[in-house]
Amino acid sequence: MPINWKERRALRDIEEHLAAEDPALAGLLRATGPARSGRLVRRVRRWVLTAAVTLVALGMILDLGGLMVAGILMLSTLPVLLAMLWHPCR
């Protein structure tokens, strides 16, 4: 759920007060924020890529066109999925 401008301003004020009181802790918190989203993106990318390649391989081995098409569709939607995860709607 997106936050409104009042909540953003309140969070910004809290961040400024924290930075004034304990700059070392504020620096650590700023440094760990983007890393979590990066790990999530890498994890999703790995799972989707693994599933897509598995579907394509099974489709080729079992000679089932539907599995190959599903794998190719998953591979083609991977950039869109990653873009949505990397830049969530605000």
N, C-alpha and C positions, 0 to 999 in steps of 0.2 A: 504494500500500500504506500503510495507516494506521500511525502510529507509536505505540508503547506509552508508558505513563506515565514509565518510566525514561528513554526517549529524549527525551521532552518536557522532563523535568526537566534533563537534560544540556544540551539546547539553551537552556533558560532560563538556566542557569548561565553558559553561553558568552556569551549576550546580555548578562547583567549585567556580566561581566568586560570585555566589549568596551565597554560604555557607560561603565564606570569608567576604562578606559584612554584611549579616544578618543571623547568624546561627540559630536563633529561627525560622524564616520563612522557612528556608531550612529544618529544622527538621519537621515542620508541613507539608510541601509539601511531604516529604518522607513518613510520617506516613499515609497520606490519599491516596496515589497511589494504593496500593494493595487492600484496602478496597472496592474501586469501583468495581474492577473486581470480588471480592468475592461476593458482592451484586448481580452482574449480574449473576454469576454462580448459586447462590441460587434461584434467581428469575426464571431463565430458568429451573432449576431442578424442582421447584415447579409446573410450568405450564406444563411441559412435563409429570411429574408424575400424575398430576391431569387429564390431557387429556387421558393418558394411562389407568388409573384406571376407568375413565368414560366409555371409549370404551369397556373395558372388562366387566364391570357391565351391560352396555346396551346390549352387545352381549349375556350375560347370561340371562337377563330378556326377551329380544325379541327373543331369540333362533336363533340368526344370527351368524353363525360361522365366517363370514368375519370381523365383528366388534371385536370379541374376538381375532382373529389373528392379526388385526391391533394394538390392545392394547398391546398384548404380544410382537409384534415386536417393538413397541415404548419403552416398558420396557427394552427390550434386547439391544436397541441402546442407552439407556440413559447414560451408562458409557462412551461410545465412544464420544457422544456429549459433555459431561462434560469435558472429557480430551481435546477435541479440544478447548473448551472455556477457560479452565484453562491454557493451554500452547499453545497459538496461534502460528502459523507458523511465523518465523521471516525472 
